[in-house]
Amino acid sequence: MSELIAFIGVGNMGLPMAENLMKSGKKIKVFDVSKITIDIAKEKKLDVVENLDDLITTEVSTVITMLPEGKHSKEVFLGDNGVINKVSKDCLLIDCSTIDIQTSKEIGKKATEKGIQMIDAPVSGGVMGAQKATLNIMVGGSKKAFDLALPLLKIMGKNIFHAGDLGSGNGAKICNNMSLGIAMIAASESLMLAKRLNIDIKKVHEIMKNASGNSWPISVYPPLPGLIEGTPSSNNYRPGFSAGMMNKDLKLANDCAKSVNADTPLGKLALEIYEKFCKEGNDAKDFSAISKEIGGDAWDYPID
């Protein structure tokens, strides 16, 4: 079988991931439902297939998906003309989408019934991580499937973790993003408080980076502009990782907590804050723009 990778979903995250595979010398063809996205992929010299039916054939050795929600993964893999019904049993399936655990397990069960190896492999690190191939990739699936996927995962990411059985990758990602959503709100509250106190925000930011108040949103991805060059907050909150996607992940976390009777009050409150922010029309902005919601009348930074 030829070593042909079919990559489905080349949006903000999927495109640079597919690019890195292409630049590494892999034979790859891509597809997306968005014409705008497809046009961008063509500009990046990726081999674009404009019909999913033409993309998925028995010649494909690996299918990688990066899709918005569980319903999209389910349709692509299990639909009437879905991936699992078209590929050979030697094909490896890698779903990098962040979706609900139950859907991930359902897709994996169908794949296993046909003798097809599959992993769920959601990623963390945002567009910058995808571009630099420094993503954290959390994998659920058998050891055999993980080992088969590892060479490709290493091209797209830096830290690769085998979290456990199928669905565990999404479970780990959901837990991580609940913490991230909470931490971004905390960072926003702290820096906006400094602003209200008329303390130099850059000095407070530098102090927090080197003190016990440090966090990933403080040290790498601050919610206010002018603190770290190249971050979404310093680029009019262009995502990055959108507020809408964070809202989706916090919903997944809340649903998971309910399913196992876990008490996650901060996760629940973070969801409420992001839901309000998205309903106000900010879902396409980077999730760090939540500082606008936190800042209230103290906010005076430009944001389109």
C-alpha positions in Angstrom: 0.0 0.0 0.0 1.2 3.5 -0.8 1.9 5.7 2.2 -0.8 8.2 1.5 -2.3 10.4 4.2 -5.8 11.8 3.9 -6.2 14.9 6.1 -9.8 16.1 6.7 -10.3 19.5 8.3 -7.6 22.0 7.4 -8.9 25.1 9.3 -6.9 27.2 11.8 -5.3 24.2 13.4 -5.5 21.5 10.7 -3.8 23.5 8.0 -0.4 24.0 9.7 -0.5 20.4 11.0 -1.0 19.2 7.4 1.7 21.6 6.2 4.2 20.1 8.6 3.4 16.6 7.3 3.9 17.8 3.8 7.2 19.6 4.6 8.5 16.4 6.2 8.1 14.6 2.9 4.9 12.8 3.5 2.5 12.2 0.6 -0.7 14.0 1.8 -4.0 15.0 0.3 -6.4 17.3 2.2 -10.1 18.1 2.2 -12.4 20.7 3.9 -16.0 21.7 3.5 -15.1 25.4 3.5 -14.2 26.8 0.1 -12.3 29.6 1.7 -10.2 27.1 3.7 -9.6 25.0 0.6 -8.4 28.1 -1.3 -5.9 28.9 1.5 -4.7 25.3 1.4 -4.1 25.6 -2.3 -2.1 28.7 -1.7 0.0 26.7 0.7 0.7 24.2 -2.1 -1.1 21.4 -0.4 -2.7 18.7 -2.7 -6.4 19.5 -2.3 -9.2 17.1 -3.1 -12.5 18.9 -3.4 -14.7 15.8 -2.9 -14.5 13.6 0.2 -15.6 10.6 -1.7 -12.6 11.0 -4.0 -10.3 11.5 -1.1 -11.1 8.3 0.9 -10.1 5.2 -1.1 -8.5 1.9 -0.2 -5.2 3.5 -1.3 -5.1 5.7 1.8 -2.8 4.4 4.6 -3.7 7.0 7.2 -6.7 9.2 7.8 -6.2 12.2 10.1 -9.2 14.4 11.1 -9.3 17.8 12.8 -13.0 18.6 13.1 -15.0 21.0 15.3 -17.4 18.7 17.1 -18.4 15.1 17.8 -21.2 15.3 15.3 -18.8 16.1 12.5 -16.4 13.2 13.5 -19.4 10.8 13.7 -20.6 11.9 10.2 -17.2 11.6 8.6 -16.3 8.2 10.1 -19.7 6.5 10.5 -21.9 8.2 7.9 -23.6 6.3 5.1 -20.4 6.7 3.0 -18.1 7.2 5.9 -14.4 6.6 6.3 -14.7 3.3 8.2 -16.8 1.8 5.3 -14.3 2.9 2.6 -10.7 2.3 3.9 -8.9 -1.0 4.0 -8.4 -2.7 7.4 -4.7 -1.8 7.2 -5.5 1.9 7.4 -4.7 3.9 10.6 -7.3 6.4 11.8 -6.2 9.4 13.9 -9.0 11.7 15.1 -7.3 14.9 16.4 -10.7 16.6 17.1 -11.7 17.5 20.6 -15.0 15.7 21.0 -17.1 14.0 23.7 -15.7 10.7 25.0 -18.8 8.7 24.2 -18.7 9.6 20.5 -15.0 8.8 20.4 -15.6 5.4 21.9 -18.5 4.7 19.5 -16.4 5.5 16.5 -13.5 3.4 17.8 -15.8 0.4 18.5 -17.0 0.4 14.9 -13.4 0.7 13.7 -12.3 -2.2 15.9 -15.2 -4.4 14.6 -13.7 -4.0 11.1 -10.2 -4.7 12.3 -9.1 -1.1 11.8 -6.6 0.6 14.2 -7.8 4.0 15.6 -6.7 6.5 18.2 -8.3 9.7 19.5 -5.5 12.3 19.6 -6.7 15.8 20.5 -4.1 18.5 20.7 -3.2 21.5 22.8 -1.0 24.5 22.0 -3.1 26.6 19.7 -2.3 27.8 16.2 1.2 28.8 17.3 1.9 25.3 18.5 0.5 23.8 15.3 2.7 26.1 13.2 5.8 25.4 15.2 5.0 21.6 15.5 5.2 22.0 19.3 1.7 20.7 20.1 0.9 18.6 23.1 -0.9 15.5 21.8 -3.0 13.4 24.2 -3.7 9.9 22.8 -6.3 7.3 23.6 -6.2 3.9 22.1 -4.3 0.5 22.1 -0.5 0.4 22.5 -0.3 -1.0 19.0 -2.3 1.9 17.4 -0.3 4.4 19.5 3.0 3.0 18.2 1.8 3.0 14.6 0.7 6.7 14.9 3.8 7.9 16.9 6.0 8.8 13.9 3.3 11.0 12.4 2.4 12.5 15.8 6.0 13.5 16.3 6.0 15.5 13.1 3.0 17.5 14.3 3.8 17.8 18.0 6.5 17.9 20.6 5.0 16.2 23.7 3.1 13.0 22.9 1.2 11.3 25.8 -0.5 7.9 25.7 -3.3 8.6 28.2 -4.9 5.1 28.0 -7.7 3.3 26.2 -9.7 4.9 23.3 -11.5 8.1 24.6 -8.8 8.8 27.2 -7.1 11.3 24.9 -10.3 13.4 24.8 -10.8 12.9 28.5 -7.4 14.3 29.3 -7.9 17.1 26.8 -11.2 18.1 28.4 -9.7 18.2 31.9 -6.7 20.2 30.6 -9.0 22.8 28.8 -11.2 23.2 31.8 -8.1 24.2 33.8 -7.0 26.4 31.0 -10.3 28.2 30.8 -10.3 28.8 34.5 -6.7 30.0 34.4 -7.3 32.5 31.6 -10.2 34.0 33.6 -7.9 34.2 36.7 -5.1 35.9 34.7 -7.6 38.4 33.2 -9.0 39.2 36.7 -5.5 39.8 38.1 -4.2 42.0 35.3 -7.4 44.0 35.1 -7.3 44.5 38.8 -3.8 45.9 38.4 -5.1 48.3 35.8 -7.9 49.5 38.1 -5.3 50.0 40.8 -3.2 52.2 38.4 -0.2 49.8 38.7 1.9 49.3 35.6 0.5 46.2 34.0 3.8 45.3 32.4 5.5 45.3 35.8 2.7 43.2 37.3 2.9 40.8 34.5 6.7 40.5 34.9 6.3 39.9 38.6 3.6 37.3 38.2 5.7 35.4 35.6 8.4 35.0 38.3 6.2 34.5 41.3 3.6 32.1 42.6 0.9 33.6 40.5 2.4 32.3 37.3 0.4 30.2 34.8 0.4 29.4 31.1 -1.9 32.3 30.3 0.5 34.6 32.2 3.8 33.3 30.9 3.0 32.3 27.4 -0.5 33.5 26.3 -1.4 36.7 28.2 -5.0 38.1 27.9 -3.9 41.7 27.5 -2.0 43.3 24.5 1.6 44.5 24.6 2.9 41.9 27.1 4.2 39.2 24.8 4.8 39.8 21.1 3.0 37.5 18.6 0.2 36.4 20.9 -3.5 36.8 19.9 -4.0 39.6 22.4 -1.3 41.6 20.7 -2.9 40.9 17.3 -6.4 42.2 18.0 -7.4 38.8 19.5 -7.3 36.9 16.2 -7.4 33.2 17.1 -5.4 31.2 18.2 -8.0 29.2 19.9 -11.4 30.8 19.7 -13.7 31.7 22.6 -16.4 29.6 20.9 -14.1 26.5 21.0 -13.2 27.1 24.6 -17.0 27.4 25.3 -17.5 24.1 23.6 -14.7 22.4 25.6 -16.0 23.8 28.9 -19.5 22.4 28.0 -17.8 19.0 27.4 -16.1 19.3 30.8 -19.3 20.2 32.5 -21.1 17.2 30.8 -18.3 14.9 31.9 -18.5 16.1 35.5 -22.2 15.5 35.6 -21.8 12.0 34.2 -19.5 11.0 37.1 -21.1 13.2 39.8 -18.0 15.3 40.1 -18.2 18.7 41.7 -16.4 21.3 39.5 -17.8 24.7 40.7 -15.0 26.8 39.0 -15.4 24.8 35.8 -19.1 25.5 35.9 -18.6 29.2 36.5 -16.0 29.5 33.7 -18.6 28.0 31.4 -21.1 30.6 32.4 -18.7 33.4 31.8 -17.6 32.1 28.4 -21.2 31.4 27.4 -22.1 35.0 28.1 -19.1 36.3 26.2 -20.0 34.2 23.2 -23.6 35.2 23.2 -22.4 38.8 23.0 -21.0 38.0 19.6 -17.4 37.3 20.6 -17.2 33.6 19.8 -14.9 34.1 16.8 -12.3 36.0 18.9 -9.5 34.4 20.7 -10.4 32.9 24.1 -8.0 35.3 25.8 -10.3 38.1 24.8 -12.4 37.0 27.8 -10.4 39.8 29.6 -12.8 42.2 27.9 -15.7 40.6 29.8 -13.7 40.6 33.0 -12.5 44.2 32.5 -15.9 45.8 32.3 -15.7 49.6 32.3 -11.9 49.5 32.9 -11.4 48.0 29.4 -9.9 50.5 26.9 -8.1 48.2 24.5 -9.2 48.1 20.8 -11.0 45.0 19.7 -13.0 44.7 16.5 
